[in-house]
Every structure is written in structure tokens, then in C-alpha cells.
């Protein structure tokens, strides 16, 4: 009888072992409604599940106070790791430090470096902003009036904006005649509404649209199709979103986007986190994933 009880106890212990040693990874972001952010989060979730991790996604709809609160909940629940997506860790600095003190590793995708973040996996956003600016200015022949869509609250997007500032200093014949801080969630609709107003105010003065990421650029194209379909200006953006690529294929005003490899960012992030959870360290505190320019030519399309 005692042998049976002992065997039963061992069996119960073994059955509970997987649960006891489960790897619980929580993804936190304020921007899941953004196509690129959602792609990264879902890609990371898939990468984690391939490794047997329990991966949960938490979105706070642009509410950074709630982001901090949900992060504290995650720390108190003793998660195995935290993944911040499209977030500047400085915006939840206390919570990132709290996680570090609790021995919970934090990594970042499409964010920025931080003393308490093991690794940030992203594109070189300043370089992306430079490439976008150079391509647009070249298409304009080095002169003209542009509309700028930006969102300084996102660390990567802000780096692109800083790159535009530098490019404008080198190209004094290019002028920003209107700009708009894009609201998130809903960047496509917000970009569309803003562009409708800008078109009414500036009309034929516009030669180009600089979109810090594709969503507001898509909104700008939709607004122009409705409000001023004969307009000849150029739109360029970053991210390689499905809508932007379709517009490029269709020979609209959207002429180029720079495709970030979001699934690759997620894959690299998962590889780094796997090393960390195994007792090792990330290769570096920041890793860059290359981006490529997408145009009608690269898509095999000849536009009139």
C-alpha cells in the first residue's frame, strides 16, 4: 500500500512538472492596431509557441499608464520573460527596472536600447528615415513642397523624423508646408482626415508626402483619390504594408516604401530570448535587421 501511494505521488509530481517549469512569455504593446506591430507580435507568438512557450499578447490601445500597470501585473504573476513591441522602454522605465530586479528578462522589438533591456531588435530607423528622405527628394529633383506625417511617441518613428530634419538641412529647396502628428490607434483614418484638410488648404502647392510609416501615407492616398484625383504629387513611406504595396502596384501616387522584415525581427528576438532563458546573454544590446526598398520596378510593374 505504501509503495502504491509513493508511486502515485511520484506520478503526480511528474505530471505537474511541465506546468511548474512552463515558460510564460508576455508581449506588451500599446499599438496592436498598427499592422507592423501586430505582425511582429503575432510572429513572435508563433516563434515562442514553436519553442513550447506560453505566449500572451497584451495591448493597451495607446494608453501608457495602462501599459505600466499591466506590466506590473505581469511581473507580479512571475512571468518568465517580457517582450515590449514598438515601445520606448523609457516610457515604462520604473516597470522595466522592476522586472530586472525581479530577475525577469525584458527584450524589445522595434523599440530602443535601455540599461534594463537585454536586447532591442529593430531596423536602423535613422538610416531608414535617411533613405526615405533621399529617395523622395531625388524623385522631386531636389526641390518642392512636402507634407510630413509623423508620430514622435514611437522611438523608431521619431528616429526617422530626426533623419528627415537632417536631410532638410542639406536640401534647403525642399520645404515642409504642412505636417501632422498621427493619432494611434486608427493611423490610416487619421492620415486620411488630416490629408483632406491639408489638400483644402494647400491644394496644388504639394509636391510630395513624407510618411514616417505607411499607414498615414495610405490614408493620404485615399484622401487624394477622393478630394483631388488629378493631383500629381508623390507619396513615399516605410514598412512595406500590404495596402501600400498594392497602391504601388496599381501605379497610384504611392511610389515607394521601405519594407522592414518584421517576422525576421521576431525570429531574431526569439533566438536571443532563448539564449537568455537558457542562462546565456544576448549577442549585443541592439541588433539591426535590414530593410529593402519596394518600388513599381522591384515589383515588376511599368507605370505610365
TADA-V732359 format. One record per pair of residues at least 12 apart in sequence whose C-alpha atoms are under 10 Angstrom apart, sorted by the first residue. I is the first residue (numbers start at 1). J is the second residue. If there is no record, write none. Layout:
BEGIN
{{I/J} {I/J}}
END
This chain:
BEGIN
{{21/80} {22/52} {22/53} {22/54} {22/79} {22/80} {23/48} {23/51} {23/52} {23/53} {23/54} {23/55} {23/79} {23/80} {23/81} {23/277} {24/48} {24/52} {24/53} {24/54} {24/55} {24/56} {24/74} {24/77} {24/78} {24/79} {24/80} {24/81} {24/82} {25/45} {25/48} {25/49} {25/53} {25/54} {25/55} {25/56} {25/57} {25/74} {25/78} {25/79} {25/80} {25/81} {25/82} {25/83} {25/104} {25/105} {25/106} {25/273} {26/45} {26/53} {26/54} {26/55} {26/56} {26/57} {26/58} {26/71} {26/74} {26/75} {26/79} {26/80} {26/81} {26/82} {26/83} {26/84} {26/106} {27/41} {27/42} {27/44} {27/45} {27/55} {27/56} {27/57} {27/58} {27/59} {27/71} {27/74} {27/81} {27/82} {27/83} {27/84} {27/85} {27/106} {27/107} {27/108} {27/109} {28/41} {28/56} {28/57} {28/58} {28/59} {28/60} {28/67} {28/68} {28/70} {28/71} {28/74} {28/82} {28/83} {28/84} {28/85} {28/86} {28/87} {28/108} {29/41} {29/57} {29/58} {29/59} {29/60} {29/61} {29/62} {29/63} {29/64} {29/67} {29/71} {29/83} {29/84} {29/85} {29/86} {29/87} {29/109} {30/58} {30/59} {30/60} {30/61} {30/62} {30/63} {30/64} {30/65} {30/66} {30/67} {30/84} {30/85} {30/86} {30/87} {30/184} {30/185} {31/58} {31/59} {31/60} {31/61} {31/62} {31/63} {31/85} {31/86} {31/87} {31/154} {31/184} {31/185} {31/186} {32/57} {32/58} {32/59} {32/60} {32/61} {32/62} {32/85} {32/86} {32/184} {32/185} {33/59} {33/61} {33/62} {33/184} {33/185} {33/186} {33/187} {34/86} {34/184} {34/185} {34/186} {34/187} {34/188} {34/215} {35/187} {35/214} {35/215} {35/239} {35/241} {35/242} {35/243} {36/86} {36/110} {36/213} {36/214} {36/215} {36/239} {36/240} {36/241} {36/242} {36/260} {36/261} {36/262} {36/263} {37/85} {37/86} {37/87} {37/109} {37/110} {37/262} {38/57} {38/59} {38/85} {38/86} {38/262} {39/261} {39/262} {39/263} {39/266} {40/85} {40/86} {40/109} {40/110} {40/261} {40/262} {40/263} {40/264} {40/265} {40/266} {40/267} {41/55} {41/56} {41/57} {41/58} {41/83} {41/84} {41/85} {41/86} {41/109} {41/262} {41/263} {41/266} {42/55} {42/56} {42/57} {42/262} {42/263} {42/266} {43/262} {43/263} {43/264} {43/265} {43/266} {43/267} {43/270} {44/57} {44/83} {44/85} {44/109} {44/262} {44/263} {44/264} {44/265} {44/266} {44/267} {44/268} {44/269} {44/270} {45/57} {45/266} {45/267} {45/270} {46/263} {46/266} {46/267} {46/270} {47/263} {47/266} {47/267} {47/268} {47/269} {47/270} {47/271} {48/266} {48/267} {48/269} {48/270} {48/271} {48/273} {48/274} {51/270} {51/271} {51/274} {53/80} {54/79} {54/80} {55/81} {55/82} {55/83} {56/82} {56/83} {57/83} {58/70} {58/71} {58/74} {58/84} {59/85} {61/184} {61/185} {62/153} {62/183} {62/184} {62/185} {64/87} {64/91} {64/92} {65/91} {65/92} {67/84} {67/87} {67/91} {67/92} {67/95} {68/91} {68/92} {68/93} {68/94} {68/95} {68/96} {69/92} {69/95} {70/95} {71/84} {71/92} {71/95} {71/96} {71/98} {71/99} {72/94} {72/95} {72/96} {72/98} {72/99} {74/99} {74/104} {75/95} {75/96} {75/98} {75/99} {75/100} {75/102} {75/103} {75/104} {76/98} {76/99} {76/102} {78/99} {78/102} {78/103} {78/104} {79/99} {79/102} {79/103} {79/104} {79/105} {80/103} {80/104} {80/105} {80/106} {80/277} {81/99} {81/103} {81/104} {81/105} {81/106} {81/107} {81/273} {81/276} {81/277} {82/96} {82/99} {82/104} {82/105} {82/106} {82/107} {82/108} {82/117} {82/273} {83/105} {83/106} {83/107} {83/108} {83/109} {83/117} {83/120} {83/269} {83/270} {83/273} {84/96} {84/106} {84/107} {84/108} {84/109} {84/110} {84/111} {84/112} {84/117} {84/120} {85/107} {85/108} {85/109} {85/110} {85/111} {85/120} {85/121} {85/122} {85/266} {86/108} {86/109} {86/110} {86/111} {86/112} {86/122} {86/153} {86/154} {86/155} {86/156} {86/157} {87/108} {87/109} {87/110} {87/111} {87/112} {87/153} {87/154} {87/155} {87/156} {88/108} {88/109} {88/110} {88/111} {88/112} {88/113} {88/114} {88/153} {88/154} {88/155} {88/156} {89/106} {89/107} {89/108} {89/111} {89/112} {89/113} {89/114} {89/115} {89/116} {89/117} {89/120} {89/155} {90/111} {90/112} {90/113} {90/114} {90/115} {90/116} {90/155} {91/153} {91/154} {91/155} {93/114} {93/115} {93/116} {94/116} {95/116} {96/114} {96/115} {96/116} {96/117} {97/114} {97/115} {97/116} {97/117} {98/116} {99/116} {99/117} {100/115} {100/116} {100/117} {100/118} {101/116} {104/277} {105/117} {105/118} {105/119} {105/273} {105/276} {105/277} {106/118} {106/119} {106/120} {106/273} {106/276} {107/119} {107/120} {107/121} {107/269} {107/270} {107/272} {107/273} {107/276} {107/282} {107/285} {107/286} {108/120} {108/121} {108/122} {108/265} {108/266} {108/269} {108/285} {108/286} {109/121} {109/122} {109/123} {109/262} {109/265} {109/266} {109/268} {109/269} {109/286} {109/287} {110/122} {110/123} {110/124} {110/125} {110/154} {110/155} {110/156} {110/157} {110/262} {110/265} {110/266} {110/288} {110/289} {111/123} {111/125} {111/154} {111/155} {111/156} {111/157} {111/286} {112/154} {112/155} {112/156} {112/285} {112/286} {113/155} {113/285} {113/286} {113/287} {114/285} {114/286} {115/285} {116/285} {117/285} {117/286} {118/272} {118/273} {118/276} {118/281} {118/282} {118/283} {118/284} {118/285} {118/286} {119/269} {119/272} {119/273} {119/276} {119/281} {119/282} {119/283} {119/284} {119/285} {119/286} {119/287} {120/265} {120/268} {120/269} {120/272} {120/282} {120/284} {120/285} {120/286} {120/287} {120/288} {121/262} {121/264} {121/265} {121/266} {121/267} {121/268} {121/269} {121/270} {121/272} {121/284} {121/285} {121/286} {121/287} {121/288} {121/289} {122/156} {122/260} {122/261} {122/262} {122/264} {122/265} {122/266} {122/268} {122/269} {122/286} {122/287} {122/288} {122/289} {122/290} {123/156} {123/260} {123/261} {123/262} {123/265} {123/286} {123/287} {123/288} {123/289} {123/290} {123/291} {124/156} {124/159} {124/160} {124/260} {124/286} {124/287} {124/288} {124/289} {124/290} {124/291} {125/155} {125/156} {125/157} {125/158} {125/159} {125/160} {125/161} {125/162} {125/163} {125/212} {125/238} {125/260} {125/288} {125/291} {126/156} {126/157} {126/158} {126/159} {126/160} {126/161} {126/162} {126/163} {126/164} {127/159} {127/160} {127/163} {127/291} {128/156} {128/157} {128/159} {128/160} {128/161} {128/163} {128/164} {128/212} {128/237} {128/238} {128/239} {128/258} {128/259} {128/260} {128/290} {128/291} {128/292} {128/293} {129/156} {129/157} {129/158} {129/159} {129/160} {129/161} {129/162} {129/163} {129/164} {129/165} {129/166} {129/167} {129/210} {129/211} {129/212} {129/213} {129/237} {129/238} {129/258} {130/159} {130/160} {130/161} {130/162} {130/163} {130/164} {130/165} {130/166} {130/167} {131/160} {131/163} {131/164} {131/167} {131/238} {131/258} {131/293} {132/160} {132/163} {132/164} {132/167} {132/210} {132/211} {132/212} {132/236} {132/237} {132/238} {132/256} {132/257} {132/258} {132/293} {133/160} {133/161} {133/163} {133/164} {133/165} {133/166} {133/167} {133/168} {133/210} {133/211} {133/212} {133/236} {133/237} {134/163} {134/164} {134/167} {134/168} {134/171} {135/236} {135/255} {135/256} {135/257} {135/293} {136/207} {136/208} {136/209} {136/210} {136/234} {136/235} {136/236} {136/237} {136/255} {136/256} {137/167} {137/168} {137/171} {137/173} {137/174} {137/208} {137/210} {139/207} {139/208} {139/234} {139/255} {140/174} {140/207} {140/208} {140/233} {140/234} {141/173} {141/174} {142/171} {142/172} {142/173} {142/174} {143/171} {143/172} {143/173} {143/174} {143/175} {143/207} {144/172} {144/173} {144/174} {144/175} {144/176} {144/177} {144/205} {144/206} {144/207} {144/208} {144/233} {145/173} {145/174} {145/175} {145/176} {145/177} {145/178} {145/202} {145/204} {145/205} {145/206} {145/207} {145/208} {145/209} {145/233} {146/174} {146/175} {146/176} {146/177} {146/178} {146/179} {146/205} {146/206} {146/207} {146/208} {146/209} {146/210} {146/233} {146/234} {146/235} {147/175} {147/176} {147/177} {147/178} {147/179} {147/180} {147/195} {147/198} {147/199} {147/202} {147/206} {147/207} {147/208} {147/209} {147/210} {147/211} {147/220} {147/235} {148/161} {148/164} {148/176} {148/177} {148/178} {148/179} {148/180} {148/181} {148/182} {148/208} {148/209} {148/210} {148/211} {148/212} {148/216} {148/217} {149/161} {149/178} {149/179} {149/180} {149/181} {149/182} {149/191} {149/194} {149/195} {149/209} {149/210} {149/211} {149/212} {149/213} {149/214} {149/215} {149/216} {149/217} {149/220} {149/237} {150/179} {150/180} {150/181} {150/182} {150/183} {150/191} {150/210} {150/211} {150/212} {150/213} {150/216} {151/180} {151/181} {151/182} {151/183} {151/184} {151/187} {151/211} {151/212} {151/213} {152/181} {152/182} {152/212} {153/181} {153/182} {153/184} {156/212} {157/211} {157/212} {157/213} {157/238} {158/212} {159/212} {160/211} {160/212} {160/213} {160/238} {161/210} {161/211} {161/212} {164/210} {164/212} {174/207} {174/208} {175/206} {175/207} {176/206} {176/208} {176/209} {176/210} {177/198} {177/202} {177/205} {177/206} {178/195} {178/198} {178/199} {178/201} {178/202} {178/206} {178/209} {179/194} {179/195} {179/198} {179/209} {179/210} {179/211} {180/194} {180/195} {180/198} {180/211} {180/216} {181/194} {181/216} {182/194} {182/211} {182/212} {182/215} {182/216} {183/216} {186/215} {186/216} {186/219} {187/213} {187/214} {187/215} {187/216} {187/217} {187/218} {187/219} {188/214} {188/215} {188/216} {188/217} {188/218} {188/219} {188/220} {188/221} {188/222} {189/215} {189/216} {189/218} {189/219} {189/220} {189/222} {189/223} {190/215} {190/216} {190/219} {190/220} {191/211} {191/214} {191/215} {191/216} {191/217} {191/218} {191/219} {191/220} {191/221} {191/222} {191/223} {192/215} {192/216} {192/217} {192/218} {192/219} {192/220} {192/221} {192/222} {192/223} {192/224} {192/226} {193/216} {193/219} {193/220} {193/222} {193/223} {194/216} {194/219} {194/220} {194/223} {195/209} {195/216} {195/217} {195/219} {195/220} {195/221} {195/222} {195/223} {195/224} {195/227} {196/219} {196/220} {196/221} {196/222} {196/223} {196/224} {196/226} {196/227} {196/228} {197/223} {197/227} {198/220} {198/223} {199/220} {199/223} {199/224} {199/227} {199/228} {199/231} {200/227} {200/228} {203/227} {203/228} {203/231} {204/228} {204/230} {204/231} {204/232} {204/233} {205/233} {206/231} {206/232} {206/233} {206/234} {207/231} {207/232} {207/233} {207/234} {207/235} {208/232} {208/233} {208/234} {208/235} {208/236} {208/253} {208/254} {209/221} {209/233} {209/234} {209/235} {209/236} {209/237} {209/253} {209/254} {210/234} {210/235} {210/236} {210/237} {210/238} {211/235} {211/236} {211/237} {211/238} {211/257} {212/236} {212/237} {212/238} {212/239} {213/236} {213/237} {213/238} {213/239} {213/240} {213/241} {213/244} {213/257} {213/258} {214/235} {214/236} {214/237} {214/238} {214/239} {214/240} {214/241} {214/242} {214/243} {214/244} {214/245} {214/254} {214/256} {214/257} {214/258} {214/259} {215/237} {215/238} {215/239} {215/240} {215/241} {215/242} {215/243} {215/244} {216/237} {217/235} {217/236} {217/237} {217/238} {217/243} {217/244} {217/253} {217/254} {217/257} {218/235} {218/236} {218/237} {218/241} {218/243} {218/244} {218/245} {218/247} {218/253} {218/254} {219/243} {219/244} {220/235} {220/253} {220/254} {221/234} {221/235} {221/244} {221/247} {221/252} {221/253} {221/254} {222/247} {224/253} {225/252} {225/253} {229/253} {231/253} {232/252} {232/253} {233/252} {233/253} {233/254} {233/255} {234/252} {234/253} {234/254} {234/255} {234/256} {235/248} {235/252} {235/253} {235/254} {235/255} {235/256} {235/257} {236/248} {236/253} {236/254} {236/255} {236/256} {236/257} {236/258} {236/295} {237/254} {237/255} {237/256} {237/257} {237/258} {237/259} {237/293} {237/294} {238/256} {238/257} {238/258} {238/259} {238/260} {238/291} {238/292} {238/293} {238/294} {239/257} {239/258} {239/259} {239/260} {239/261} {239/262} {239/291} {239/292} {239/293} {239/294} {240/256} {240/257} {240/258} {240/259} {240/260} {240/261} {240/262} {240/291} {240/292} {240/293} {240/294} {241/257} {241/258} {241/259} {241/260} {244/256} {244/257} {244/294} {245/257} {245/259} {245/294} {245/295} {245/296} {245/299} {246/296} {247/296} {248/294} {248/295} {248/296} {248/297} {248/299} {248/301} {248/303} {249/294} {249/295} {249/296} {249/297} {249/298} {249/299} {249/300} {249/301} {249/302} {249/303} {250/296} {250/301} {250/302} {250/303} {251/295} {251/296} {251/301} {251/302} {251/303} {251/304} {252/296} {252/303} {254/295} {254/296} {255/294} {255/295} {255/296} {255/297} {255/303} {256/293} {256/294} {256/295} {256/296} {256/297} {256/298} {257/291} {257/292} {257/293} {257/294} {257/295} {258/290} {258/291} {258/292} {258/293} {258/294} {258/295} {259/290} {259/291} {259/292} {259/293} {259/294} {260/289} {260/290} {260/291} {260/292} {260/293} {261/289} {261/290} {261/291} {261/292} {262/289} {262/291} {264/289} {264/290} {265/287} {265/288} {265/289} {265/290} {268/287} {268/288} {268/289} {269/282} {269/287} {272/284} {272/287}}
END
